[in-house]
């Protein structure tokens, strides 16, 4: 069993912004460029945050909220609350305990966790840490389809055997975003940190290019996933398959039509396509498109319990947070991640009480005033 480094949350941290500020001071430029940066001019990265602020709350008073709760049903399980941890790669860049600390914290706080394909800790080790807690939430595995289908199948079988309960296929990154901040920092992984779950994957064979052909369009993108690949993945696993990275309602309809188990409205934290629509903007149309046939989750810029409330009011079944967990991990290991989750849940409960909502069903019935045109 992995022995965690014992730490406590530094004094003076009272919200997620405090965690972020301290984490930036503690991480070196290399790691901060990776965890904190976005694509291009980072317009979408910043807009993800402000888009939640643009939605306003209109509280009801004198409602009966005593005895309320934050429980939510999701993919056949009842979770204590609707806050999950998004997949984030290479967490040992932030802390020596990496994904194991995150797993222990998430399980202790009843939060769901999605482990990245590019985790810096074996998926079995993370599952052992997470599944041992009887009060845990859901454990899902995020998947990038690899160029070698045999390797992908074996990776899926490993996740099934380890006890993961769903696969979350990322579909919005057929290529990496143009990340200027990482390029300026000369980002590279330090010795000893790698995507350990991809050990043994043979290099992708390059296709020969003719004169004037593009290395992207005529080589790399031949291995980019398509809708047919989603159906292939569904055919080789007994686990439910969710798609992460859906922003367009037509994609949501097509996903529902082929029977995926759920969607994550996501723009990859602003790390792939800069000036892409924010998740707070995209969420209502995606929810409307699937017409209740499958759960819709959302990530991107969520930093307050009020943000969680707004997402649920706009039709999300749950939210995922990524960078805040890394900030907490950097600052205090497992205790820091747990603190981030506790802050969000406490703020969500306070928001529910102040909005006159005793349950998440009450939250879902709330109508939010439309943000003014130009700041959505």
C-alpha positions in Angstrom: 0.0 0.0 0.0 1.2 3.5 -0.9 2.2 5.5 2.2 1.0 9.1 1.7 3.1 12.1 2.7 1.3 13.6 5.7 0.5 17.3 5.3 -2.1 19.9 6.4 -3.7 22.7 4.4 -1.7 25.9 4.9 -3.4 28.6 7.0 -5.3 31.3 5.3 -6.7 29.2 2.4 -10.5 29.7 2.4 -11.4 29.2 -1.2 -10.3 27.7 -4.5 -8.7 31.0 -5.6 -6.4 30.9 -2.6 -5.4 27.4 -3.5 -4.6 28.4 -7.0 -2.5 31.4 -6.0 -0.4 29.4 -3.6 0.0 26.5 -6.0 1.4 28.9 -8.7 4.0 30.0 -6.2 5.0 26.5 -5.3 5.1 24.9 -8.8 8.1 25.5 -11.1 7.6 27.3 -14.4 7.6 24.0 -16.3 4.8 22.4 -14.3 2.7 25.6 -14.0 2.8 26.0 -17.8 1.4 22.5 -18.2 -1.3 22.7 -15.5 -2.2 26.3 -15.7 -1.9 27.1 -19.4 -4.4 26.9 -22.3 -4.4 27.0 -26.0 -3.4 30.1 -28.1 -4.1 33.4 -26.4 -6.0 31.5 -23.6 -9.2 33.3 -24.4 -11.4 30.2 -23.8 -9.4 29.4 -20.7 -10.4 32.7 -19.2 -13.9 32.8 -20.6 -14.7 29.4 -19.1 -14.5 31.1 -15.7 -16.3 34.4 -16.4 -19.1 32.6 -18.3 -20.4 31.0 -15.0 -20.3 34.5 -13.4 -22.5 35.9 -16.1 -25.4 33.7 -15.1 -27.3 35.3 -12.2 -29.2 33.7 -9.3 -32.7 34.8 -8.3 -33.3 33.3 -4.9 -36.6 32.2 -3.3 -37.2 32.9 0.4 -39.1 31.2 3.2 -38.9 27.8 1.5 -38.7 24.6 3.6 -35.1 23.3 3.1 -34.5 21.5 6.4 -33.6 17.8 5.8 -32.3 18.5 2.3 -29.4 16.6 0.7 -27.1 16.7 -2.3 -27.5 13.0 -3.4 -27.7 12.3 -7.1 -28.4 9.1 -9.2 -25.9 8.6 -12.0 -25.4 5.5 -14.2 -27.2 3.3 -11.7 -25.4 4.5 -8.6 -26.5 7.0 -5.9 -23.7 9.5 -5.2 -23.4 11.6 -2.1 -23.0 14.8 -4.2 -22.6 15.8 -7.8 -19.0 16.9 -7.7 -16.4 14.7 -9.5 -12.7 15.0 -10.3 -11.9 15.4 -14.0 -9.1 13.5 -15.6 -5.7 15.3 -15.3 -2.5 13.8 -16.6 0.9 13.5 -14.9 -0.3 14.4 -11.4 3.1 13.5 -9.9 4.3 16.7 -11.5 2.3 18.5 -8.8 3.1 16.2 -5.8 5.1 13.1 -5.1 1.9 11.1 -4.2 0.2 12.1 -7.4 -2.9 10.3 -8.4 -2.9 8.1 -5.3 -3.3 11.1 -3.1 -6.1 12.3 -5.3 -7.8 8.9 -5.2 -7.7 8.7 -1.4 -9.0 12.3 -1.0 -11.8 11.8 -3.5 -12.9 8.5 -2.0 -12.9 10.0 1.5 -15.1 12.9 0.4 -17.5 10.7 -1.5 -16.5 12.3 -4.8 -16.4 10.5 -8.1 -13.0 10.3 -9.9 -12.0 10.0 -13.5 -8.5 8.8 -14.0 -6.5 9.9 -17.0 -5.1 7.5 -19.6 -1.9 9.6 -19.1 -1.8 9.2 -15.4 1.7 9.0 -13.9 0.6 6.1 -11.6 -0.6 2.7 -12.7 -4.4 2.5 -13.0 -4.5 -0.6 -10.8 -2.7 1.3 -7.9 -5.2 4.1 -8.1 -8.2 1.8 -8.2 -6.9 -0.1 -5.1 -6.6 3.2 -3.2 -10.0 4.5 -4.3 -12.2 1.3 -4.1 -11.1 0.5 -0.6 -13.2 3.3 0.9 -16.9 2.2 1.5 -18.1 5.7 1.2 -16.5 6.3 -2.2 -18.1 7.7 -5.3 -17.9 6.4 -8.8 -14.5 5.5 -10.4 -14.2 6.0 -14.1 -11.3 5.7 -16.6 -10.7 8.3 -19.2 -9.6 6.9 -22.5 -7.7 8.2 -25.5 -8.1 5.7 -28.4 -4.6 4.6 -29.4 -3.4 3.9 -32.9 -3.0 0.3 -32.0 -6.5 -1.2 -31.4 -5.0 -4.3 -29.7 -3.3 -2.1 -27.2 -6.5 -0.1 -26.6 -8.5 -3.3 -26.1 -5.9 -4.5 -23.6 -6.1 -1.1 -21.7 -9.8 -1.4 -21.5 -9.6 -4.9 -20.2 -7.2 -3.7 -17.5 -9.6 -1.0 -16.5 -12.4 -3.5 -16.3 -10.4 -5.9 -14.2 -9.3 -3.2 -11.8 -12.8 -2.2 -11.0 -13.4 0.9 -13.0 -17.2 1.5 -13.6 -17.3 3.5 -16.8 -15.1 4.6 -19.7 -14.9 8.3 -20.6 -13.7 8.7 -24.1 -12.1 12.1 -24.9 -13.2 13.1 -28.4 -12.2 16.8 -28.7 -8.4 16.4 -29.1 -7.6 14.6 -32.4 -4.5 16.8 -32.2 -3.0 18.8 -29.3 -3.9 22.5 -29.0 -1.4 25.2 -29.8 -0.1 25.9 -26.3 2.1 28.9 -26.4 2.7 29.0 -22.6 4.1 25.4 -22.7 6.3 26.3 -25.7 7.7 29.4 -24.0 8.5 27.3 -20.9 10.1 24.5 -23.0 7.8 22.1 -21.2 9.1 18.6 -20.7 8.4 15.8 -18.3 11.0 15.4 -15.6 12.8 12.0 -15.3 10.7 9.4 -13.7 7.3 10.8 -14.7 5.6 9.3 -17.7 2.3 8.0 -18.9 2.9 4.6 -17.2 -0.4 3.1 -18.4 0.9 3.4 -22.0 4.1 1.5 -21.3 4.5 -1.1 -24.1 2.7 0.9 -26.8 4.7 0.7 -30.0 5.4 4.0 -31.7 2.8 5.0 -34.3 4.1 4.1 -37.8 4.4 7.2 -39.9 2.9 7.3 -43.4 5.2 8.5 -46.2 4.3 11.9 -47.5 4.3 13.0 -51.1 5.5 16.5 -52.1 3.3 19.2 -50.7 1.3 16.9 -48.4 0.6 17.8 -44.8 2.0 15.8 -41.9 -1.2 16.5 -40.1 -3.9 15.8 -42.7 -2.1 13.1 -44.6 -0.5 11.2 -41.7 -1.5 11.9 -38.1 -5.2 12.4 -38.6 -5.6 9.0 -40.2 -5.6 7.7 -36.7 -8.0 10.3 -35.3 -11.2 8.7 -33.8 -14.5 8.7 -35.6 -18.1 7.8 -34.7 -17.3 4.2 -36.0 -14.5 4.0 -33.4 -16.9 4.9 -30.7 -19.2 2.1 -31.7 -16.2 -0.3 -31.9 -15.3 0.7 -28.3 -18.9 0.1 -27.2 -18.7 -3.4 -28.8 -15.5 -4.5 -26.9 -16.5 -3.5 -23.3 -19.1 -4.2 -20.8 -18.7 -0.8 -19.2 -20.8 2.2 -20.1 -19.1 4.6 -22.4 -19.4 8.4 -22.0 -18.1 11.0 -24.5 -16.0 13.9 -23.1 -15.6 17.0 -25.2 -19.0 17.6 -26.7 -20.0 21.2 -27.3 -22.4 21.0 -30.3 -26.0 19.9 -30.0 -25.8 17.9 -33.3 -22.9 15.8 -31.8 -25.0 15.3 -28.7 -27.9 14.0 -30.8 -25.7 11.6 -32.7 -24.1 10.3 -29.5 -27.6 9.7 -28.0 -28.6 7.9 -31.2 -25.8 5.4 -31.0 -26.5 4.7 -27.3 -23.6 6.3 -25.4 -24.1 6.3 -21.7 -23.5 10.0 -21.0 -21.8 13.2 -22.2 -19.4 15.6 -20.7 -19.7 19.1 -22.0 -16.1 20.2 -22.1 -13.6 22.3 -24.1 -10.7 20.5 -22.6 -10.2 23.3 -20.1 -9.4 25.7 -22.9 -6.4 23.6 -23.8 -7.3 22.6 -27.4 -9.2 25.1 -29.5 -8.9 28.7 -28.4 -12.0 30.9 -28.8 -14.2 27.8 -28.6 -17.5 28.3 -27.0 -17.5 28.1 -23.2 -19.0 25.2 -21.4 -21.5 27.4 -19.6 -22.7 28.6 -23.0 -22.8 25.2 -24.6 -24.5 23.3 -21.8 -28.2 24.3 -22.2 -28.3 23.4 -25.9 -26.6 20.0 -25.3 -29.1 19.2 -22.6 -32.0 20.2 -24.8 -30.6 18.1 -27.7 -30.5 14.8 -25.7 -34.0 15.3 -24.3 -33.3 13.5 -21.1 -32.1 10.3 -22.8 -28.7 10.3 -21.0 -27.0 12.2 -18.3 -25.0 15.3 -19.2 -22.0 16.4 -17.1 -19.9 19.6 -17.5 -16.5 20.9 -16.6 -14.5 24.0 -17.3 -14.0 27.0 -15.0 -16.0 25.8 -12.0 -14.5 27.4 -9.0 -17.5 28.0 -6.6 -20.5 26.2 -5.2 -22.6 28.8 -7.0 -21.0 27.6 -10.3 -22.0 24.0 -9.4 -25.5 25.1 -8.6 -25.8 27.0 -12.0 -24.6 24.0 -13.9 -27.2 21.8 -12.3 -29.9 24.4 -12.9 -28.9 24.4 -16.5 -29.4 20.7 -16.8 -26.2 19.0 -15.8 -26.4 15.9 -13.7 -22.9 16.5 -12.2 -19.8 18.6 -12.6 -16.2 17.8 -12.9 -13.2 19.9 -11.6 -9.7 19.5 -12.8 -7.2 22.3 -12.1 -8.6 23.0 -8.5 -7.8 19.5 -7.5 -4.2 19.9 -8.8 -3.9 23.2 -6.8 -5.0 21.4 -3.7 -2.7 18.5 -4.4 0.3 20.8 -4.9 -0.4 22.6 -1.6 -1.1 19.7 0.7 -1.3 16.4 -1.1 -4.4 14.3 -0.3 -5.4 16.8 2.4 -5.4 19.6 -0.1 -7.5 17.7 -2.6 -10.0 16.9 0.1 -10.1 20.5 1.2 -11.0 21.6 -2.4 -13.8 19.1 -2.5 -15.1 20.0 0.9 -15.1 23.7 0.1 -17.1 23.1 -3.1 -19.6 20.9 -1.4 -20.1 23.3 1.5 -20.6 26.2 -0.9 -23.1 24.1 -2.9 -25.1 23.3 0.2 -25.1 27.0 1.3 -26.2 28.1 -2.2 -29.0 25.5 -2.2 -30.2 26.8 1.1 -30.1 30.4 0.1 -31.9 29.6 -3.2 -34.7 27.7 -1.4 -33.7 24.3 -2.8 -33.7 21.3 -0.6 -32.6 18.7 -3.2 -31.0 18.6 -6.6 -34.4 18.0 -8.1 -35.4 21.4 -6.8 -32.2 22.9 -8.3 -33.0 21.4 -11.7 -36.4 23.2 -11.6 -34.8 26.6 -11.1 -34.9 28.9 -14.1 -31.8 31.2 -14.4 -32.2 34.7 -15.8 -30.4 34.8 -19.2 -27.1 36.6 -19.1 -27.0 39.9 -21.0 -26.0 39.5 -24.7 -22.2 39.9 -25.1 -21.1 38.5 -21.7 -22.5 34.9 -22.0 
